[in-house]
Structures are given as structure tokens and as C-alpha cells.
Amino acid sequence: MRLPLLVWIRQRDDPLFFITEASKATGFDHQHVAKEFKTFVDLGLLAELPWERKNDRRYFRREDGCSLWAFVDIGVRMVHEGVLT
């Protein structure tokens, strides 16, 4: 579950997104996505933005400056090249 979420986040043009958006795009339950997002925030891959009451959403921002994204990029390439399945 973690790699598909990271790939979805990394391949987006827009670095801002919310949990339900990721849940719908990946097919994973929003509670599991929220748990993974917390881990990604702790690792510095994402930043959690303040709650937006008007939209009733919590947005996250991809932190492109985090060096861990290089490992995600390698994993994505390996999947596309058939090294990982």
C-alpha cells in the first residue's frame, strides 16, 4: 500500500491534495491512507497543512526537497522496468 500511495503522490502535477482524493485514486480505505500520510509527514515526505473548515478537508503538500523522494523514484523506475512487481 505504501509504494502505490507514494507513486500517486510523486506523479501528481499538483503538490497539494487531501486524504479522500488519494483514497479514491488508489482504492485504499481513507483511514489507512490517513495513517500512511502521518508516517509520510513524520519522514518529511509530506507537510500537513491546517484544517480547512469551509471545505472540511485537511490538505497535504508534497515536500519535493526531501531526499527520500529519490528512493521512491528508484522504486518507480524499477517497477516500470519490471525489476519489481
C-alpha positions as CSV (number, residue, x, y, z in Angstrom):
1,M,0.0,0.0,0.0
2,R,2.8,2.4,0.8
3,L,4.5,2.3,-2.6
4,P,1.3,2.9,-4.6
5,L,0.5,5.9,-2.4
6,L,3.9,7.3,-2.8
7,V,3.8,6.8,-6.5
8,W,0.5,8.5,-6.7
9,I,1.8,11.5,-4.7
10,R,5.0,11.7,-6.6
11,Q,3.5,11.6,-10.1
12,R,0.9,14.4,-9.4
13,D,1.5,17.8,-11.1
14,D,-0.2,19.5,-8.1
15,P,1.7,19.1,-4.9
16,L,-1.5,19.8,-2.8
17,F,-4.0,17.0,-2.1
18,F,-6.3,15.6,0.6
19,I,-6.8,12.2,2.1
20,T,-10.1,11.4,0.3
21,E,-8.6,12.3,-3.0
22,A,-5.7,9.9,-2.5
23,S,-8.1,7.2,-1.2
24,K,-10.4,7.4,-4.3
25,A,-7.4,7.5,-6.7
26,T,-5.7,4.4,-5.2
27,G,-8.7,2.4,-3.9
28,F,-7.4,2.3,-0.4
29,D,-9.6,3.0,2.6
30,H,-9.3,6.6,3.8
31,Q,-8.4,5.6,7.3
32,H,-5.4,3.6,6.1
33,V,-4.4,6.4,3.8
34,A,-4.6,8.8,6.8
35,K,-2.3,6.5,8.8
36,E,0.2,6.3,6.0
37,F,0.1,10.1,5.5
38,K,1.0,10.6,9.1
39,T,4.1,8.4,8.6
40,F,5.0,10.3,5.4
41,V,4.7,13.6,7.4
42,D,7.0,12.2,10.1
43,L,9.5,11.2,7.4
44,G,9.4,14.7,5.9
45,L,7.9,13.5,2.6
46,L,4.7,15.5,3.2
47,A,3.7,18.6,5.1
48,E,0.3,18.6,6.8
49,L,-1.5,21.9,6.3
50,P,-4.0,23.5,8.6
51,W,-7.6,22.1,8.6
52,E,-9.9,24.0,6.2
53,R,-13.3,24.2,7.9
54,K,-15.0,25.6,4.8
55,N,-14.1,22.5,2.8
56,D,-14.0,20.2,5.8
57,R,-10.6,18.9,4.5
58,R,-7.1,18.6,5.7
59,Y,-4.6,19.2,2.9
60,F,-1.2,17.8,2.5
61,R,1.7,19.1,0.4
62,R,4.4,17.0,-1.2
63,E,7.8,18.2,0.1
64,D,9.9,17.8,-3.0
65,G,13.1,18.9,-1.2
66,C,13.0,15.7,0.9
67,S,15.9,13.4,-0.2
68,L,13.7,10.3,0.5
69,W,11.9,11.0,-2.8
70,A,15.0,9.8,-4.6
71,F,14.3,6.3,-3.2
72,V,10.7,6.5,-4.3
73,D,11.9,7.5,-7.8
74,I,14.2,4.5,-7.9
75,G,11.3,2.2,-6.8
76,V,9.1,3.6,-9.5
77,R,11.7,3.1,-12.2
78,M,12.3,-0.5,-11.0
79,V,8.5,-1.2,-11.2
80,H,8.3,0.2,-14.7
81,E,11.3,-1.7,-15.8
82,G,9.9,-5.0,-14.5
83,V,12.6,-5.4,-11.8
84,L,10.0,-5.1,-9.0
85,T,6.4,-6.3,-9.3
